[in-house]
Amino acid sequence: MSPSASGRIPTDLTLEGGAFNLLLGTTLSGKTTLLHMMAGLDRPTGGEIWFNGKNVTGVSAQKRNVSMVHQQFINFPNFNVFENIASPLRVARQSRAEIDRKVGEVAELLQLTQLLSRNPQELSGGQQQRTALARALVKDSDLVLLDEPLANLDFKLREELRDELPKIFETRGCIVVYATSEPAEALLLGGHTATLHEGCVTQFGKTAEIYRRPHDLLSARVLSDPPINTAKIRKTGNRFILNENVSWPVSRALKAMADASYTVGIRPHHISTSSTTDAVMVVGKVLITELSGSESTIHFEVDGRTWVSQSSGIHAFEVGTEANFYIDVARCLFFDDQDKLVTV
Amino acid sequence: MKRYKWAVPTLYIFFLMLPIYWLLNMSFKTTNEILGSFTLWPQKFTFENYITIFTDPVWYSGYINSLSYVMFNTAISVTVALPAAYAFSRYRFMGDKHLFFWLLTNRMAPPAVFALPFFQLYSAVNLFDTYIAVALAHALFNVPLAVWILEGFMSGVPKELDETAFVDGYSFPRFFLKIFIPAILAGIGVAAFFTFMFSWVELLLAKTLTAVDAKPIAAVMTRTASSSGYELGLLAAAGSLTIIPGAVVIYFVRNYIAKGFALGRV
């Protein structure tokens, strides 16, 4: 599958079956548009969409074997749960016995067996979304599109379904495309991720791979929550110089880097409030502290830039005071003047 | 003060019901009693007036004529408005917002303005004095109204419902009939009610476009009054009966009327 809009918006993407494919990006980054084009609901303004060696660019949604689950809980209000799940099969004119068997199977899988005679309005949010998922599953589609399916669920249900989803799709040969705006969700689901920014695919690959080695600053930004900290840095000889007070020696692995200006990217959990070996200290003015149970998120200012530190344990700082933060410099990412990751 | 809290609503309802009570009261009196004395309830209770209406074809055909054009009008208004409202609620096309707004201009002029052109037009195509003429004339202001009401209700249904159906394999007509119409059934009921009521109470066009065969009940009432003296009891009975269709229709959509007055947008 490769929707490629020629010229203005590069979205070349080849998706394969078996694994979870994630579209990760903020609101308005183009996730839903991309899904609509894959479903055949929207036509791309340029480029082509291929499926299994066939050009399906102009083929309508009805003629593609796809199913889709939306962020809102969408079920047909005048059908009960059974009829909702059975609806794609009814349209495909399958026999009654076949429909009963398939709906029963899927309902079992999604724990809806007790609810088959209810109306969607009588279900909780989680049950409504399970019904929508069941309808997407029952059809044996080649392509299953999930548009932030868990975003409207409460925390507990979200965790539950997030665990189940990859298992449910594991045994099916279909291509699953899952759009999400949460980097944490992408990392939990694993599989492959395409990071999207303003309608462009910035990177596509194994989720963990993108996290460890993002091609460029944009991809690093998309797959980081809280946002990755950045600063201008200079390499001169054997030292990285952040400002007149902070500098550290260049590690052996990065010796080959040319002396120049770079952008350094440091993930929030690589900045700690307590000293460790090899860590480099910076002094920052504390702006906000968010303490959540066992984790502290501290926003602070260094050279006019706002940075975020995330570390386990409760570290309460007075807002407005200066505090010491420790950067795990071995984990820093360096981007050149084109915002591409520096690889040596 | 608190002890008289009930007084305001009671008085309000009293004055509200007074004319309706008086109409019913008169309908059960003889004309002599109405003209001769002032009585709070019928002294000589009579069904005579109602019996006349249900047995005299001049009278009951008036109801049949009125109901024919009103129901025909409701049917075409809602049928025509459904696809139009769907287009306005789901698609963006050039000038959609303007067109949607200017639909309502048909309601900005008094219907009387159109009486003369309609009279000429329908005479020319031999539709004069048929219920079709009146129904089509009323569609002029009822179709825009129905489009506005239905558009409101349709916009309350998420677009994702349509997408889900198409992805599931539904063709557009099948989706529209099997899923979309049931989803906005309340809206259709409200639109039908409003078009029914506006057509039912409209008098000027209905009178202008009919002569003998399709004469609406309101026209029958005025003419009978002039031809055979003042048959006030009969008129009151006829008037009482005109309330019934509206009351029946409103019963079915009573829970959605408020949303209907807001044109489906709440």
Interface residues (C-beta under 8 A of the other chain):
Chain A: H36 A39 L41 S60 A61 Q62 V66 S67 M68 H70 Q72 I74 F76 P77 N78 S87 P88 V91 A92 A132 R135 K139 L145
Chain B: P158 E160 L161 E163 T164 A165 F166 V167 D168 G169 Y170 S171 R174 I179 P182 A183
